[in-house]
Every structure is written in C-alpha cells, then in structure tokens.
C-alpha cells in the first residue's frame, strides 16, 4: 500500500473523495467555480499553512480559543513579535453580561427582560436572576451587549459587561 500511495500524488487521492460526496451547492456556476477555486487553494497549502489558516479563520469567526493560539503562533513565527500584533490579539471581542445585584422591587421586570434575550422560560429566568451574582449571557459582542446592559440598568439592576 505504501508504494501505491507514494507514486500517486496526494491531491489526486483527496480531491475525488472531497467532491464525490458534495451535494448540489447552488445553481450559479460562478459561485460554484469560486468555491472550487477556494477548495483547490486550501488543498495546496502545507500542513503548517493549514494550521495557521485554521487559527486565522477561527479568529475571524470570533471564537475565543483561537486568540490565544494566534498569539502563540505569531510569537513563534516572528521570534520577537511586534507590539501592534500583540495588542490586536489581546483585544477582547466577546463579552459576558453579568448580573451582580438587583433592586428587589424591580425583580419581576428584570426577570421579564432576562427572558427576552436569553430565551429562557419563566422558572429558569427566575432561578437565574435569584442566583445573582451570575453571568446571564456569554460570548456577546460589545454592540449586542451594551443595549442589554443599559436596559437592565434602567430597571434597577447592577450589570457589568465583562
């Protein structure tokens, strides 16, 4: 088996398997050609380039675990690492909304508001609010979190965007 795979290039083995299980992508041939070009370029990458690409892709999607991987990959590849790169990697993109305390008179209003942005039932939202201090929602962007924090503060809650 080893001699067979050694003679056949890797791309010829992988590409038929990759496209054999694909479903109809869409009717536009320009979009299909674009996707095929992207897939071909990804298959042409070396193992190290694929790893760097996967970290960069996760970072662009906003996943947290990719940020630490990018910072270590940057410092390993450049040796010294520039300050601007480290500042970009250290910049926080996902925040948690934490309820620290609330006014007892506004408890019902706060529970109703928590239900609107968490999609919890009445009992679950009530239990969550009563556990204060507690994280109400994780992984929100600053743009999504600020209106929620402001609304809860108006109702009488002490809320922090961490």
C-alpha positions as CSV (number, residue, x, y, z in Angstrom):
1,X,0.0,0.0,0.0
2,X,2.8,2.4,0.8
3,X,4.3,2.1,-2.6
4,X,1.0,2.8,-4.3
5,X,0.4,6.0,-2.3
6,X,3.9,7.1,-2.8
7,X,3.6,7.1,-6.6
8,X,0.1,8.8,-6.6
9,X,0.2,12.4,-5.6
10,X,-1.8,13.3,-2.5
11,X,-4.1,15.7,-4.4
12,X,-5.3,13.0,-6.8
13,X,-6.3,10.9,-3.8
14,X,-8.1,13.5,-1.8
15,X,-9.9,15.6,-4.5
16,X,-12.2,12.8,-5.9
17,X,-13.2,11.9,-2.3
18,X,-13.9,15.5,-1.5
19,X,-16.1,16.2,-4.5
20,X,-17.8,12.8,-4.6
21,X,-19.8,13.4,-1.5
22,X,-20.7,17.0,-2.3
23,X,-24.3,17.9,-2.8
24,X,-25.7,20.5,-5.2
25,X,-24.2,23.7,-4.0
26,X,-26.3,26.2,-5.9
27,X,-27.4,26.9,-9.5
28,X,-25.0,29.8,-10.1
29,X,-21.9,28.4,-11.8
30,X,-19.8,31.5,-10.8
31,X,-20.4,30.7,-7.1
32,X,-19.5,27.0,-7.7
33,X,-16.3,27.9,-9.5
34,X,-15.4,30.3,-6.7
35,X,-15.9,27.6,-4.1
36,X,-13.9,25.1,-6.2
37,X,-11.1,27.6,-6.5
38,X,-11.1,28.2,-2.7
39,X,-11.1,24.4,-2.1
40,X,-8.2,23.9,-4.5
41,X,-6.2,26.6,-2.8
42,X,-6.8,25.1,0.6
43,X,-5.7,21.7,-0.6
44,X,-2.5,23.3,-2.0
45,X,-1.5,24.6,1.5
46,X,1.2,22.9,3.5
47,X,0.4,21.4,7.0
48,X,1.8,24.5,8.8
49,X,-0.1,26.9,6.5
50,X,-3.3,24.9,7.1
51,X,-2.8,25.2,10.8
52,X,-2.2,29.0,10.6
53,X,-5.2,29.3,8.3
54,X,-7.5,27.5,10.7
55,X,-6.4,29.7,13.6
56,X,-7.0,32.8,11.5
57,X,-10.4,31.6,10.3
58,X,-11.5,30.9,13.9
59,X,-10.3,34.4,14.9
60,X,-12.3,36.0,12.1
61,X,-15.4,34.0,13.3
62,X,-14.9,35.4,16.8
63,X,-14.1,32.2,18.6
64,X,-12.2,32.8,21.9
65,X,-9.8,29.8,21.8
66,X,-8.3,31.0,18.5
67,X,-7.0,34.2,20.0
68,X,-4.5,32.5,22.4
69,X,-3.4,30.2,19.6
70,X,-2.8,33.1,17.2
71,X,-0.8,35.0,19.8
72,X,1.5,32.0,20.4
73,X,1.7,31.2,16.7
74,X,2.7,34.8,15.9
75,X,5.4,34.9,18.6
76,X,6.8,31.6,17.4
77,X,6.9,32.5,13.7
78,X,8.3,36.1,14.1
79,X,10.5,35.4,17.1
80,X,10.2,38.8,18.8
81,X,6.6,39.7,17.8
82,X,5.5,43.3,17.3
83,X,3.6,45.3,19.9
84,X,0.8,46.0,17.4
85,X,0.1,42.4,16.7
86,X,0.0,41.6,20.4
87,X,-2.4,44.4,21.0
88,X,-4.7,43.2,18.3
89,X,-4.6,39.6,19.7
90,X,-5.2,40.9,23.2
91,X,-8.2,43.0,22.3
92,X,-11.3,41.3,23.6
93,X,-14.1,40.6,21.1
94,X,-16.5,38.5,23.1
95,X,-18.0,39.7,26.4
96,X,-20.2,38.2,29.2
97,X,-23.2,40.0,30.7
98,X,-23.0,39.6,34.5
99,X,-25.8,40.5,36.9
100,X,-24.2,41.5,40.2
101,X,-27.3,42.6,42.2
102,X,-30.7,44.0,41.6
103,X,-33.4,46.0,43.3
104,X,-36.0,43.7,45.0
105,X,-38.8,45.9,43.8
106,X,-37.8,45.5,40.2
107,X,-37.2,41.7,40.3
108,X,-40.2,40.9,38.1
109,X,-39.3,43.4,35.4
110,X,-35.7,42.1,35.4
111,X,-36.9,38.5,35.1
112,X,-39.0,39.5,32.1
113,X,-36.1,41.3,30.5
114,X,-33.8,38.4,31.1
115,X,-36.3,36.1,29.4
116,X,-36.3,38.4,26.2
117,X,-32.6,38.0,25.5
118,X,-31.9,34.5,26.8
119,X,-35.0,32.7,25.5
120,X,-35.4,31.0,28.9
121,X,-38.7,30.0,30.5
122,X,-40.1,31.9,33.5
123,X,-38.8,29.4,36.1
124,X,-35.4,29.2,34.6
125,X,-35.1,33.0,34.3
126,X,-36.3,33.5,37.9
127,X,-33.8,30.9,39.2
128,X,-31.0,32.6,37.2
129,X,-31.8,36.1,38.5
130,X,-32.0,34.9,42.1
131,X,-28.5,33.4,41.8
132,X,-27.0,36.9,41.5
133,X,-24.1,37.5,41.0
134,X,-24.4,35.4,37.9
135,X,-23.4,35.5,34.2
136,X,-26.6,36.0,32.2
137,X,-25.2,35.6,28.7
138,X,-21.8,34.6,27.4
139,X,-19.9,35.5,24.3
140,X,-21.8,38.5,23.1
141,X,-20.2,41.4,21.2
142,X,-20.0,44.8,22.7
143,X,-22.6,46.1,20.2
144,X,-25.1,43.4,21.3
145,X,-24.3,43.7,25.0
146,X,-24.5,47.4,25.5
147,X,-28.3,47.8,24.9
148,X,-29.0,44.8,27.1
149,X,-26.8,46.3,29.9
150,X,-28.4,49.7,29.6
151,X,-32.0,48.3,29.7
152,X,-31.2,46.2,32.8
153,X,-29.6,49.2,34.5
154,X,-32.8,51.3,33.8
155,X,-34.8,48.6,35.5
156,X,-32.7,48.8,38.7
157,X,-30.1,46.1,38.2
158,X,-26.3,46.3,38.7
159,X,-24.9,44.8,35.5
160,X,-21.4,44.5,34.2
161,X,-20.1,43.8,30.7
162,X,-17.0,41.7,31.2
